[in-house]
């Protein structure tokens, strides 16, 4: 049960957005800008993989499952990439550049000061631009916020793959700013 | 020097990053504004103390010192508040409710899952409302982001507390994302 009375039946961060619309607006605006809006070089699928990976490192069930589902839909329905990336980024079928950005993201997750010049040099050697390094750091940092927010208030995080798939399909298509569709749970 | 080439390397801490990437900067400053200066039953001084404490626990010098200076500007305490926050506020008169909320914030700083029903019940007994508990968790979580953003990109920060006096006044009285 959530730590506070949220007065709605939505799962995870959506329940918090309904509870406090004043803070939902910038929180949704940030995730839209980081993950969904057009990016000169990183695909939405690649950015969702970074969000999914950091959420797994923070053991946030809801965020890892919803962003994993969005990543899958952004990658043309290829769930295998998401599963392999979560199991071991090094052997996953992703670019060497994205592997280096995931290493930076993991450093950020454990503490901003843990990012060392050598981590940045490795990413640059694999072709990462300053904008990509910036965005990888910010996505990782932001999910250290979203994950703590969702878990710190003990939101409802159902174990229902169909629900995450349905929500993930909507977010991959529409982005983050539209109201949630009515959930069809239990099939 | 920062890990990436900023547009203006004279801007310290998060300021240089917001300038580098205005597409994300707008939402970040809007979030700080509503969390720390928006309508709330917690005073802005109390909320800045939460932000500065979390930043200290995350060892982010720029965020700790600037938000502690903002708290000092709201509360009229003088800059000694900056070091008092590091010590756990032995010299500053703060309510038991705020101390209970700071405990929740410290749990969030470690991990969201560390917050227990008992932590929340303790804050409620001391008068904390659901919205105050919500806002405390979100402020603490948000500073786990801001701190990682600022340190993860290796931005520079002025060292002495005095260098943050004017910045703190601007943050307190002008606001975030406003020039």
Boltz contact constraints between the chains, C-beta under 6 A:
constraints:
  - contact:
      token1: [A, 3]
      token2: [B, 120]
      max_distance: 6.0
  - contact:
      token1: [A, 4]
      token2: [B, 130]
      max_distance: 6.0
  - contact:
      token1: [A, 4]
      token2: [B, 133]
      max_distance: 6.0
  - contact:
      token1: [A, 4]
      token2: [B, 134]
      max_distance: 6.0
  - contact:
      token1: [A, 5]
      token2: [B, 130]
      max_distance: 6.0
  - contact:
      token1: [A, 22]
      token2: [B, 34]
      max_distance: 6.0
  - contact:
      token1: [A, 23]
      token2: [B, 34]
      max_distance: 6.0
  - contact:
      token1: [A, 23]
      token2: [B, 138]
      max_distance: 6.0
  - contact:
      token1: [A, 26]
      token2: [B, 27]
      max_distance: 6.0
  - contact:
      token1: [A, 26]
      token2: [B, 30]
      max_distance: 6.0
  - contact:
      token1: [A, 26]
      token2: [B, 31]
      max_distance: 6.0
  - contact:
      token1: [A, 29]
      token2: [B, 27]
      max_distance: 6.0
  - contact:
      token1: [A, 30]
      token2: [B, 27]
      max_distance: 6.0
  - contact:
      token1: [A, 33]
      token2: [B, 23]
      max_distance: 6.0
  - contact:
      token1: [A, 33]
      token2: [B, 24]
      max_distance: 6.0
  - contact:
      token1: [A, 33]
      token2: [B, 27]
      max_distance: 6.0
  - contact:
      token1: [A, 108]
      token2: [B, 148]
      max_distance: 6.0
  - contact:
      token1: [A, 108]
      token2: [B, 152]
      max_distance: 6.0
  - contact:
      token1: [A, 112]
      token2: [B, 148]
      max_distance: 6.0
  - contact:
      token1: [A, 112]
      token2: [B, 151]
      max_distance: 6.0
  - contact:
      token1: [A, 112]
      token2: [B, 152]
      max_distance: 6.0
  - contact:
      token1: [A, 113]
      token2: [B, 151]
      max_distance: 6.0
  - contact:
      token1: [A, 115]
      token2: [B, 152]
      max_distance: 6.0
  - contact:
      token1: [A, 120]
      token2: [B, 3]
      max_distance: 6.0
  - contact:
      token1: [A, 130]
      token2: [B, 4]
      max_distance: 6.0
  - contact:
      token1: [A, 130]
      token2: [B, 5]
      max_distance: 6.0
  - contact:
      token1: [A, 133]
      token2: [B, 4]
      max_distance: 6.0
  - contact:
      token1: [A, 134]
      token2: [B, 4]
      max_distance: 6.0
  - contact:
      token1: [A, 134]
      token2: [B, 21]
      max_distance: 6.0
  - contact:
      token1: [A, 137]
      token2: [B, 152]
      max_distance: 6.0
  - contact:
      token1: [A, 137]
      token2: [B, 153]
      max_distance: 6.0
  - contact:
      token1: [A, 138]
      token2: [B, 149]
      max_distance: 6.0
  - contact:
      token1: [A, 141]
      token2: [B, 145]
      max_distance: 6.0
  - contact:
      token1: [A, 141]
      token2: [B, 148]
      max_distance: 6.0
  - contact:
      token1: [A, 141]
      token2: [B, 149]
      max_distance: 6.0
  - contact:
      token1: [A, 142]
      token2: [B, 145]
      max_distance: 6.0
  - contact:
      token1: [A, 144]
      token2: [B, 144]
      max_distance: 6.0
  - contact:
      token1: [A, 144]
      token2: [B, 145]
      max_distance: 6.0
  - contact:
      token1: [A, 144]
      token2: [B, 148]
      max_distance: 6.0
  - contact:
      token1: [A, 145]
      token2: [B, 141]
      max_distance: 6.0
  - contact:
      token1: [A, 145]
      token2: [B, 142]
      max_distance: 6.0
  - contact:
      token1: [A, 145]
      token2: [B, 144]
      max_distance: 6.0
  - contact:
      token1: [A, 145]
      token2: [B, 145]
      max_distance: 6.0
  - contact:
      token1: [A, 148]
      token2: [B, 108]
      max_distance: 6.0
  - contact:
      token1: [A, 148]
      token2: [B, 112]
      max_distance: 6.0
  - contact:
      token1: [A, 148]
      token2: [B, 141]
      max_distance: 6.0
  - contact:
      token1: [A, 148]
      token2: [B, 144]
      max_distance: 6.0
  - contact:
      token1: [A, 149]
      token2: [B, 138]
      max_distance: 6.0
  - contact:
      token1: [A, 149]
      token2: [B, 141]
      max_distance: 6.0
  - contact:
      token1: [A, 151]
      token2: [B, 112]
      max_distance: 6.0
  - contact:
      token1: [A, 151]
      token2: [B, 113]
      max_distance: 6.0
  - contact:
      token1: [A, 152]
      token2: [B, 108]
      max_distance: 6.0
  - contact:
      token1: [A, 152]
      token2: [B, 112]
      max_distance: 6.0
  - contact:
      token1: [A, 152]
      token2: [B, 115]
      max_distance: 6.0
  - contact:
      token1: [A, 152]
      token2: [B, 137]
      max_distance: 6.0
  - contact:
      token1: [A, 153]
      token2: [B, 137]
      max_distance: 6.0
